[in-house]
Amino acid sequence: QSSGTMPSSEAQAAALSDLETCLRSGLPFANAPRVRGDVASLLATDLVDVRCEVRGVPPAAGFSQEVACCLTGTLGIRYHGTVYNIPVDLYLLAAYPSVGPVLVVAPTPDMLIRRNHPNVDQTSGLVSCDYLSSWAGGSSTLVELCTIASSIFSSKPPLFVKPSTKAPPSGSSSADDASPIRAEEPPPSYATLAETTHPATTTTTTEASPPSEASPRTQLTTKLQSRLADFFEAERRAIDVELATQSRLERAREYVDDAGVPKGSSIRGVADETRAKTSQLEKWIDDNKDTPAAAVAPRDPLSAQLLEKVADSNAIDDVLFALDEFLYRNHVDLETFLREVRRLTNEQFLIKAHILKLSQALDEKKEAFSTSSREAK
């Protein structure tokens, strides 16, 4: 149990001195002033008994052989109207704040991590939450992280005191002593356990347990804290979805502008103009449907080949345009898009080389015909 008081100025000064020692130890922080400012702001919150040291990041965090500045302390939570301190380790990596911190629940020998906790790994104590997974170096802070973690842990504490292994006295029921409610009480403060572990300390502290039945006001407060945490997380996700939708709409507007739609004109006006031009084209087709096929047929085999290759090249252009549309609308994945584009562009390159050869052959044929005509005259 903790009184919930803020750390004293002496404790803050000692923690900042430890931080400076860590910074001078050779940790290549990308933004050391930001680290100093964030840690100083954090020390004014419920994270108390803070010590700073250079320590390796737990392997479960996914940073192999990474050394970081570790802030070791206790995080205050409120459970059933009583304030408890949860021992935690907060790792700041060298790339902080571009790379988010690593938060780990660090139980003492008298504590156990609760099984199946939604935010804490039972084996490593690694903490996971939406705020950490969506960490943004420019806006996210350690204070907000600890506030959210405190709210989550207040709803469901991640630690509980180890159940007693002493045999029950004669005449008492062993089932009462092994009650799961008793076993899963939140732990006492980190300072209390430290004083219990080292009896040479002159100050003694009595461990307190939460009451078996909380008052209605306390129950309502706990429920409101839990619901507020869920509400803020839901609102954050909803805002992210709205921002993503806005970004897609902005890209779509740029695409429409690039497609040649006059700025300031309505979609309905463009559609009317398209229908009018379509009607004109259909009328022209009806007026010229009786035109003999020989009038548009190539005059020689070279012209026929050239016409066929030009049609093939234009068809590939149409396919490439369609593939670009499919990629934009997520109808094809990037790997398929790149594979098909490479195949089609290689094929189009050969076709265009063939078109160039045919054009040169037709030019030579035309020049030879012109020369023979002049000599005949």
C-alpha positions in Angstrom: 0.0 0.0 0.0 1.2 3.5 -0.7 0.2 6.9 0.3 0.2 8.1 -3.3 2.5 11.0 -2.6 4.7 12.5 -5.2 8.5 11.9 -5.0 10.4 14.5 -3.0 12.7 17.1 -4.5 15.7 15.2 -3.1 14.5 12.0 -4.7 13.9 13.7 -8.0 17.4 15.3 -7.9 19.0 11.9 -7.1 17.1 10.3 -10.0 18.2 13.1 -12.4 21.8 12.7 -11.2 21.6 8.9 -12.0 20.2 9.8 -15.4 23.2 12.1 -16.1 25.5 9.3 -15.1 23.8 7.0 -17.6 24.1 9.7 -20.3 27.8 10.1 -19.6 28.4 6.4 -19.7 28.4 6.4 -23.5 24.8 5.6 -24.5 24.4 7.2 -27.9 21.0 8.9 -27.4 19.8 10.5 -30.6 18.0 13.2 -28.6 19.5 13.6 -25.1 17.7 16.9 -24.3 14.3 15.2 -25.0 15.3 12.3 -22.7 16.2 14.7 -19.9 12.9 16.6 -20.3 10.7 13.5 -20.5 12.3 11.9 -17.4 12.0 15.2 -15.4 8.3 15.4 -16.3 7.9 11.7 -15.4 9.4 12.2 -11.9 6.6 14.6 -11.0 4.0 11.8 -11.4 3.1 8.7 -9.5 6.3 6.9 -10.7 8.2 6.9 -7.4 11.4 5.4 -5.9 13.1 5.9 -9.3 16.6 4.7 -10.0 18.5 5.0 -13.3 21.0 2.6 -14.6 22.4 1.1 -17.8 20.9 -2.3 -18.4 20.3 -4.7 -21.3 16.8 -4.8 -22.8 14.9 -8.0 -22.0 15.1 -10.4 -25.1 11.3 -10.6 -25.1 11.1 -7.0 -26.3 12.7 -8.0 -29.6 15.9 -5.9 -29.4 18.7 -8.4 -29.4 21.8 -7.3 -27.5 20.4 -3.8 -27.0 21.6 -1.7 -24.1 19.3 1.0 -22.8 18.8 3.5 -19.9 16.5 1.7 -17.4 14.3 3.6 -15.0 13.4 1.3 -12.1 10.6 2.4 -9.8 7.1 1.7 -8.7 3.9 2.8 -10.5 0.9 3.9 -8.3 -2.5 2.3 -9.0 -5.8 2.6 -7.2 -7.6 -0.7 -6.5 -10.8 -0.9 -4.4 -10.1 2.5 -3.0 -6.6 1.8 -1.9 -3.4 2.9 -3.6 -0.8 0.3 -4.4 2.7 0.5 -6.0 3.5 -1.8 -8.9 7.3 -2.3 -9.5 8.2 -1.6 -13.1 11.2 -1.1 -15.3 11.1 1.5 -18.1 13.7 1.1 -20.8 14.7 4.1 -23.0 16.6 2.9 -26.1 19.2 5.0 -27.9 16.8 5.9 -30.7 14.2 7.3 -28.2 11.8 9.1 -28.9 11.7 7.8 -32.5 11.5 4.3 -31.0 9.1 3.9 -28.2 10.1 2.8 -24.6 9.9 -0.8 -23.3 7.7 -1.1 -20.1 8.2 -4.3 -18.0 6.4 -5.3 -14.8 9.2 -6.4 -12.4 7.7 -8.5 -9.5 9.8 -8.9 -6.3 10.4 -12.4 -4.9 7.2 -12.2 -2.9 5.0 -11.4 -6.0 3.7 -13.3 -9.0 2.4 -12.1 -12.4 -1.3 -12.7 -12.9 -2.1 -15.4 -15.4 -3.9 -14.4 -18.7 -3.5 -10.7 -18.1 -4.5 -9.0 -21.3 -1.6 -6.5 -21.2 1.2 -8.3 -19.4 3.2 -11.3 -20.5 3.3 -13.8 -17.6 6.8 -15.0 -18.5 8.7 -11.8 -19.2 6.4 -9.2 -17.6 6.5 -7.2 -20.9 3.6 -4.7 -21.1 1.7 -4.2 -24.3 -1.1 -1.7 -25.0 -2.4 0.4 -27.9 -0.5 3.5 -26.8 2.9 1.7 -27.1 2.0 0.0 -30.4 1.0 3.4 -31.9 3.9 5.3 -30.3 4.7 8.6 -32.2 8.0 10.2 -31.3 6.7 13.7 -31.9 3.6 13.5 -29.7 3.8 10.5 -27.3 5.2 11.0 -23.8 6.3 8.9 -20.9 3.8 10.7 -18.6 0.9 9.7 -20.9 2.3 6.1 -21.1 2.5 5.7 -17.3 -1.0 7.3 -16.8 -2.5 4.8 -19.3 -0.6 1.9 -17.7 -1.8 3.0 -14.2 -5.4 3.1 -15.5 -5.1 -0.3 -17.0 -3.5 -1.8 -13.9 -6.1 -0.2 -11.7 -8.8 -2.1 -13.6 -6.9 -5.4 -13.4 -3.7 -5.5 -11.3 -0.9 -7.4 -13.0 0.6 -8.7 -9.8 -0.5 -10.5 -6.6 1.2 -11.6 -3.4 2.3 -15.2 -3.4 0.0 -17.4 -1.3 1.3 -18.5 2.0 2.8 -22.0 2.0 2.6 -22.5 5.8 0.4 -25.3 7.1 -2.9 -24.2 8.6 -3.3 -24.5 12.4 -5.2 -27.4 13.8 -8.9 -26.9 13.7 -8.9 -24.5 10.8 -9.9 -25.1 7.2 -7.0 -25.2 4.6 -9.4 -24.0 1.9 -10.0 -20.7 3.7 -6.3 -20.0 3.8 -5.9 -20.8 0.1 -8.7 -18.6 -1.0 -8.1 -17.3 -4.5 -9.4 -13.8 -3.5 -6.7 -13.7 -0.8 -4.0 -15.0 -3.1 -4.7 -12.5 -5.9 -4.6 -9.3 -3.8 -2.4 -6.6 -5.4 1.1 -6.4 -4.0 2.2 -3.9 -1.3 4.5 -1.0 -2.2 8.0 -1.7 -3.4 9.4 0.2 -0.4 7.5 -2.0 2.0 8.9 -5.1 0.5 12.4 -3.6 0.5 12.2 -2.8 4.2 10.8 -6.3 4.9 13.7 -7.9 2.9 16.3 -5.9 4.8 15.5 -6.0 8.5 18.5 -3.8 9.4 16.4 -0.8 8.4 15.1 1.0 11.4 11.7 1.8 9.9 9.1 -1.0 9.8 6.0 -1.0 7.7 2.9 -3.1 8.1 1.6 -4.7 4.9 -2.1 -3.8 4.2 -4.6 -5.7 2.1 -7.6 -4.3 0.3 -10.9 -4.6 2.2 -13.0 -7.6 1.4 -16.0 -5.5 0.5 -15.4 -2.1 -1.0 -17.8 0.7 -0.5 -20.3 1.6 -3.3 -18.5 4.8 -3.9 -15.2 3.0 -4.3 -16.7 0.4 -6.6 -18.2 3.2 -8.7 -14.9 5.0 -8.9 -13.1 1.9 -10.1 -15.7 1.1 -12.7 -15.6 4.7 -14.0 -11.8 4.6 -14.3 -12.0 1.3 -16.2 -14.7 2.6 -18.5 -12.9 5.9 -19.1 -9.8 4.0 -20.1 -11.8 1.9 -22.6 -13.6 5.0 -23.9 -10.3 6.9 -24.5 -8.8 3.9 -26.3 -11.9 3.5 -28.5 -11.9 7.3 -29.3 -8.2 7.1 -30.2 -8.9 4.2 -32.6 -11.9 6.0 -34.1 -9.8 9.2 -34.7 -7.1 7.1 -36.4 -9.7 5.6 -38.7 -11.1 9.0 -39.6 -7.6 10.4 -40.3 -6.9 7.4 -42.6 -10.2 8.0 -44.4 -9.4 11.7 -44.8 -6.0 10.8 -46.2 -7.6 8.4 -48.8 -10.0 11.1 -49.8 -7.2 13.6 -50.3 -5.4 11.1 -52.5 -8.5 10.5 -54.5 -9.1 14.2 -55.0 -5.5 14.6 -56.3 -6.1 11.6 -58.7 -9.3 13.2 -60.1 -7.4 16.5 -60.6 -4.6 14.7 -62.4 -7.1 12.9 -64.6 -8.0 16.2 -66.2 -11.2 17.2 -64.5 -11.4 21.0 -64.5 -11.1 22.4 -61.0 -14.4 23.9 -59.8 -16.5 21.7 -62.1 -18.9 19.2 -60.6 -18.9 15.5 -61.2 -22.4 15.7 -62.7 -21.2 18.3 -65.3 -18.3 16.1 -66.3 -20.7 13.1 -66.6 -23.1 15.1 -68.8 -20.2 16.1 -71.1 -19.0 12.5 -71.3 -22.5 11.3 -72.3 -22.8 14.0 -75.0 -19.4 13.0 -76.5 -20.4 9.3 -76.3 -23.6 10.1 -78.3 -21.6 12.0 -80.9 -19.2 9.0 -81.3 -22.1 6.5 -81.6 -23.7 8.8 -84.3 -20.5 8.9 -86.3 -20.2 5.1 -86.1 -23.8 4.7 -87.4 -23.1 7.2 -90.2 -20.0 5.3 -91.3 -21.0 1.7 -90.7 -21.4 1.0 -94.4 -17.8 2.1 -95.3 -16.1 -0.6 -97.2 -13.5 -2.5 -95.2 -11.0 -2.1 -98.1 -10.9 1.6 -97.5 -9.2 1.2 -94.1 -7.3 -2.0 -94.9 -3.5 -1.9 -95.1 -2.0 -1.7 -98.6 0.8 -4.2 -98.2 2.1 -6.8 -95.7 4.5 -4.4 -94.0 1.7 -1.9 -93.3 -0.4 -4.8 -91.9 2.4 -5.9 -89.6 3.0 -2.3 -88.5 -0.7 -1.7 -87.8 -0.9 -5.0 -85.7 2.2 -4.1 -83.7 1.0 -0.6 -83.0 -2.3 -2.0 -81.8 -0.4 -4.5 -79.5 1.6 -1.7 -78.0 -1.4 0.5 -77.3 -3.2 -2.5 -75.8 -0.3 -3.0 -73.4 -0.5 0.7 -72.5 -4.2 0.1 -71.6 -3.3 -2.9 -69.5 -0.6 -1.0 -67.6 -3.1 1.7 -66.9 -5.6 -0.8 -65.6 -2.9 -2.4 -63.4 -2.1 0.9 -61.9 -5.8 1.4 -61.1 -6.0 -2.1 -59.5 -3.0 -1.4 -57.3 -4.5 2.0 -56.2 -7.8 0.3 -55.3 -6.0 -2.7 -53.5 -7.4 -5.2 -56.1 -3.9 -6.6 -56.6 -0.9 -6.9 -54.3 2.4 -5.1 -54.9 4.3 -8.3 -55.8 1.8 -9.3 -58.5 1.7 -5.7 -59.8 5.5 -5.5 -60.2 5.8 -8.9 -61.8 3.1 -8.1 -64.4 4.5 -4.7 -65.1 7.9 -6.1 -65.7 6.6 -8.8 -68.1 4.4 -6.4 -70.0 7.1 -3.7 -70.4 9.6 -6.3 -71.6 7.1 -7.4 -74.2 6.3 -3.8 -75.2 10.0 -3.1 -75.6 10.3 -5.9 -78.2 7.1 -4.7 -79.9 8.3 -1.1 -80.2 11.7 -2.3 -81.6 9.7 -4.3 -84.2 7.7 -1.1 -85.0 10.9 0.9 -85.5 12.2 -1.8 -87.9 8.9 -1.9 -89.8 8.8 2.0 -90.0 12.4 2.0 -91.4 11.5 -0.7 -94.0 8.4 1.3 -95.1 10.5 4.5 -95.4 13.1 2.7 -97.5 10.3 1.2 -99.7 8.7 4.6 -100.1 12.1 6.2 -101.0 12.8 3.5 -103.5 9.4 3.9 -105.1 9.9 7.7 -105.4 13.3 7.3 -107.0 12.0 4.8 -109.6 9.1 7.1 -110.4 11.5 10.1 -111.0 13.8 7.9 -113.2 10.8 6.7 -115.2 9.8 10.3 -115.9 
